[in-house]
Amino acid sequence: MHIGDLAQKFQVSKQTIHKDIDILTVCFNIQVKRGRYHSGVCLICDTGAKADTLNAAQVICLCTLLARVTEDERVILLSILYDFAPGFHSPSPNAKTA
């Protein structure tokens, strides 16, 4: 099924589908092949969440803490997110994390 088809089926934007796929890749062993032709998303194994990565709830929790800690603690939290949350991008320094 194409991104446009998924967006239409779930009545959301294509951008929402792309963001959801990005979140799923943090939690599950998913292979994403992007491109105009032969692109797709594939579950590599159905054993559940990756053992060596943070799940979505853990990422959200750590991101929430970023706004409430000292600069030294922020560096530690960011290192955890970079190491264990594939695809994580640091929020801008001026952005408030909810």
C-alpha positions in Angstrom: 0.0 0.0 0.0 1.4 3.4 -0.9 1.7 6.3 1.6 -1.1 8.2 -0.1 -3.4 5.2 0.2 -2.6 4.8 3.9 -3.2 8.5 4.5 -6.5 8.3 2.7 -7.5 5.1 4.6 -6.7 6.6 8.0 -7.9 10.1 7.0 -4.6 11.7 7.9 -1.9 13.6 5.9 1.0 11.8 4.2 3.3 13.7 6.6 1.5 12.0 9.5 2.1 8.6 8.0 5.8 9.4 7.5 6.1 10.5 11.1 4.3 7.4 12.4 6.7 5.2 10.4 9.6 7.1 11.9 8.3 6.5 15.4 7.6 2.8 14.7 11.2 2.3 13.5 12.4 3.4 17.0 10.3 0.7 18.7 10.4 -2.2 16.2 12.8 -3.9 13.8 11.4 -2.2 10.7 13.3 -1.7 7.4 12.3 1.4 5.5 13.3 1.8 1.8 12.6 5.3 0.6 12.4 6.3 -3.0 10.1 6.9 -5.9 10.1 3.3 -7.0 10.1 0.1 -5.0 9.8 1.9 -1.7 8.2 0.3 1.3 8.2 -0.6 5.0 8.9 -4.1 6.2 8.8 -5.7 9.6 12.1 -7.6 9.9 11.1 -9.8 12.8 7.9 -10.1 14.8 9.5 -10.6 18.2 8.4 -7.3 19.5 10.4 -4.2 20.5 14.1 -4.0 20.0 16.0 -4.9 23.1 18.8 -2.4 22.5 16.6 0.7 21.8 14.3 2.9 23.7 10.5 2.6 23.1 8.4 5.6 22.1 7.2 6.2 25.7 10.8 6.2 27.0 11.9 8.7 24.3 9.0 11.0 25.1 9.8 10.8 28.8 13.5 11.6 28.3 12.6 14.5 25.9 10.3 15.9 28.6 13.1 15.8 31.1 15.4 17.7 28.9 13.7 21.0 29.8 13.9 20.4 33.5 17.5 19.4 34.1 20.9 21.0 34.5 23.2 21.4 31.4 25.4 18.5 32.5 22.3 16.3 33.0 21.0 17.4 29.6 24.3 16.3 27.9 23.8 12.8 29.5 20.2 12.6 28.5 21.0 13.6 24.9 23.8 11.0 24.8 21.3 8.3 25.8 18.8 9.5 23.2 21.5 9.6 20.5 22.8 6.1 21.4 19.5 4.3 22.0 16.8 6.1 19.9 17.7 5.7 16.2 16.7 8.7 14.2 16.6 11.0 17.2 17.2 14.7 16.4 18.0 17.1 19.2 15.4 19.9 19.7 16.7 23.4 19.1 18.3 24.9 22.3 15.6 27.5 22.5 12.7 25.1 22.1 10.7 24.2 25.2 10.2 20.5 25.5 6.7 19.7 26.9 
